[in-house]
Amino acid sequence: MAVPVTTPAGMPSGWAGPGGRGRPTPLAGELGRGEPTRIMIPRIGVNAPLVVLGLEGDGALAVPPLDHADVAGWYGGGPTPGEPGSAVIVGHLDTRTGPAVFARLDELRPGDSIGVARGDGTVALFAVERLEQAPKDRFPAERVYGPTGGRRLRLVTCGGSFDQARRSYDDNIIVHALYRAGYLTSDLRYPE
């Protein structure tokens, strides 16, 4: 199935070229390793810093601190966004104080743009392929972390019903996105 990922003018959806005008020019060649520093999702108003996450003692992926609801986290044990494989970024849906960075993740639709700024001065741009809601007790680890045959991005947050007794949501919302292109940070402007 083909997924529309550009506007009629050929510009990535929700982005502008230098100075807010024109079309950004994609980089030739492939992106190497570059630690991600920010995630930007124009459709849902996300422009958030990223922290590096590791694994907990039980092997589960750590999550960003609850007292920093506006921060998302990249799993540092996997590929960086733009490298071959599935890069994984997680963020909270909400906290006791209100909505968090991925509160509106379930509003994304196929073709929506996701940008990940990297420490090497580039932005890896992805297009949403699909959303998935999965029970936490049957988390699809292979689909999230497994081999992909391409450059992919997975965004993960909580979803479904909130279990008061466990103080946790029953499900996860997972966004599957496909790499489109790399850009110089200076050539790609996030919409204000």
Phi, psi and omega in degrees: 000128177281139179246122178291127183235004180226162173282168180304331180281355179091000180275142176305136182305126175085007183235160177226164178279190182306136179069013179082007182235159173073184182259134175292150181257120179292151177288145173280146178084187185257153175280140173268203180284131178206114185299129181288143182240333181212152171240137183229124180228093186306317185303324184248013173070027179268129172212085194233148174290156177245142171246157178274133180243151175241205180254148174283173180301330180273005179091355178283150177293131175295162177237160177299155180299139180297334180280003174233068186296342183267009183248140172251167182229139178258135177286106185289349178275359181243190179295154171278153178303125183108342175275161175300141181109188181257111171279139184240127176235131180240154177202157180284149172282313178201173174224183178297339182265356178138193182299150180243187189306322182254029181301329184249018183303326182289355178273351180292150181228158178308134181097341178298145182270144173229125177249140176236111176285142184237155183296346179271011178085017178242163173237127173268122183254132182237159174239133179297131174265312182195165174245151180222139172245124185228140176299138181300327181283356174227044182303130183279068186305321182295321179287333181273311187257344188288175179301145185237340184075018179189194179255112187232162175229136174239126173252135184227135172214180178278162178193184180077205182276150177267124179269105183300320182296318180272348184056046183206152173283153182281333188236173168240144169261129182236125175259127177257124182227150183249136178298134177254310184189164172251147180224154167290140179305322182290343182263355185231119184253126176285135180295140180271000000 
